[in-house]
Amino acid sequence: MVYKLTDTDKARQLFGGWEETIIWSCLQGVMGCIYADDDRHPCSAAATLGDFAFFAGKP
């Protein structure tokens, strides 16, 4: 199942070393959304904004 995260800090570690503005906007809740495989302990996540998506974690 895919969950839209309201607490994006749970996915922050998956995107830790990325310097993409879109990812940080999603994590800060400014623009875009973070979707994950689990809403409590995600192993995979996608930062999405418009038609852009950045995937992190387990494939």
ChimeraX attribute file (.defattr): number of C-alpha atoms within 10 A of each C-alpha:
attribute: neighborCount
match mode: 1-to-1
recipient: residues
	/A:1	6
	/A:2	12
	/A:3	14
	/A:4	15
	/A:5	20
	/A:6	13
	/A:7	14
	/A:8	19
	/A:9	11
	/A:10	18
	/A:11	26
	/A:12	17
	/A:13	13
	/A:14	18
	/A:15	20
	/A:16	11
	/A:17	8
	/A:18	11
	/A:19	9
	/A:20	10
	/A:21	9
	/A:22	19
	/A:23	25
	/A:24	18
	/A:25	16
	/A:26	18
	/A:27	23
	/A:28	15
	/A:29	14
	/A:30	10
	/A:31	15
	/A:32	19
	/A:33	23
	/A:34	25
	/A:35	21
	/A:36	25
	/A:37	18
	/A:38	17
	/A:39	18
	/A:40	12
	/A:41	10
	/A:42	19
	/A:43	17
	/A:44	18
	/A:45	27
	/A:46	23
	/A:47	23
	/A:48	19
	/A:49	16
	/A:50	8
	/A:51	5
	/A:52	10
	/A:53	16
	/A:54	15
	/A:55	17
	/A:56	18
	/A:57	15
	/A:58	10
	/A:59	7
